[in-house]
Amino acid sequence: MNNLGMQTMENITNDLNKNISLIKETMSETDDLIIKDLIFKDQKCILIYLDSMIEEQVINDIIIEPLLQQKIETFEQLAKGSKFQLSTDLTEITSSLMLGYCIILEENQSFVYMASVPKSQGRSIEEPMNEKTTKGSHEGFVESLQTNIHLIRKRIKSPFFKVKYLKVGNISNTKIAIIYINHLVNRTIAEEIERRISAIKIDLLVSTGSLEELIEDTSFSPFPQILNTERPDRVISYLNEGKITVIVDGDPRVLILPITFFAFYKSSDDYTSRWWIGSTLRFIRFFSFLIAISFPAIYIAIVSFHSEVLPIGILYTVRVGLEYVPFPPFLEALVMQIILELLKEASIRLPSPVAQTIGIVGGLVIGTAVVESNLISNTMIVVIGFTAIASFVIPVEEMGTSVRLLGFPMMVAASLFGFFGIVMMFMLMFIHLSKLESFGSPYFSPLSPLKIKELKDSFIRFPIWMLNNRPTDSKPNFIQQQWYSRAWKKK
């Protein structure tokens, strides 16, 4: 017996009744284990399957009826193109049952036939709610591992496209797919990712988020070091750069790694619009990062320490607004940021009609009430609202949340040391970003280390025909993508 209380597995014998007992005992006598007696060519055989994992109509059509009506000569002619194989290993047999296989045991035979008849039930392919675009593909990943691999493979028709399966979880046996372009990927990074996933010892793995936390380099960093996405078009663009995709069965979010800080500010719309439009939008996103992380802190520093930097007209307006407010600016900002997070969380958890009502109540009623009661100044409402909008501009929700949370220590530093505290916090943050790694690759590339040629697709995006080289952060085997992308220009 192992630590989960599971019995030692045995192999199938030529004793039919013993084989049935072994399977039933291994499957814990579960009620959804269906066992049917059949006669095929005057020989007794047993059909076993889990009705929760099998399409009843399909198994009747392609397994039971052909056997009963003697339409076939051998068992191998069953399943009509479905996966069909033989096995003597009880561990493999029970695992196959849980994957949607049916098992056929024949009297006086020391092996079983296994035919795949999985239940085809799942969510239809639709655009991800958190990664909407105005142009380009509107397909998104779903909870089916095979469907997600299909969405990627149909876009990359290359013999170098490689899929490797692993299983994690002593109880869940969650299937994980590691995908990369074989001739592009750096083998050291691929092996390191496989090593980390294989080394996971856990009973239950049900989500991509859990896997991300188990394999990331620095769990205590506020910055995500692995990119989550539900967009196939985003995945294929990173596969072309030599990066690796990890898909967890049952979760529509897939992981892309290794990744850099700048990838979290790129959107699919950047590449489906003309380059100057994409560059403008990306520059706005980076500007929003500075606003979201420091705007409340700058307000606190100005009001508390450096009011001389404001023109006299604006200073007068700010001072009048603060005249009857009983709280210091730091407490104002802290309370409003917490209220903002509460409203955001409530709008996510509640049904859509109620969530819209919460947004109206929070934005209008609460905002107006706290100002009229002189609990919060008008200027602080503007600052917090601008900060919230800036954080929502970031394409990846996880990075947007991290930026908002980083605003709290920034406000503390500003309330204690003014502008000096803000500068010190930015220095610490950029030092941390420069030291951070994602699977051995520099997280803050191409700024640290500085790679001037790769800045063409970081803060702004140069025209596609100028992006002939792959980024080197993932250390791909081939840097050059094409020799001359606009060959029609050559004479």
Buried (B, 14 or more C-beta within 10 A) or exposed (E): EEEEEEEEEEBBEEEBEEBBEBBBEBBEEEEEBBEBEBEBEEEEBBBBBBEEBBBEEBBEEBBBEBBEEEEEEEBEEBBEEBBBEEBEBBBBBBBBBEBBBBBBBBBEBEBBBBBBBBBEEEEEBEEBEBBBBEEBBEBBBBEBBEBBBEBBBEBBEEEEBBBBEBBBBBEBBBBBBBBBBEEBBBEEBBEBBBEBBEEBEBEEBBBBBBBBEBBBBBEEBBBBBBBBBBBBBBBBBBBBBBBBBBBBBBBBBBBBBBBBBBBBBBBBBBBBBEBEEBBEBBBEBBEBBEBBBBBBBBBBBBBBBBEEEBEEEEBEBBBEBBEEBEBBBBBBBBBBBEBBBEBBEBBEEEEEEEBEEBBEEBBEEBBEEBBEEBBBBBBBBEBBBBBBEBBEBBBBBBBBBBBBBBBBBBBBBBBBBBBBBBEEBBEEBEEBBBEBBBBEBBBBBBBBEEBEEBBBBBBBBBBBEEBBBBBBBBBBEEEEEEEEBEEEEEE
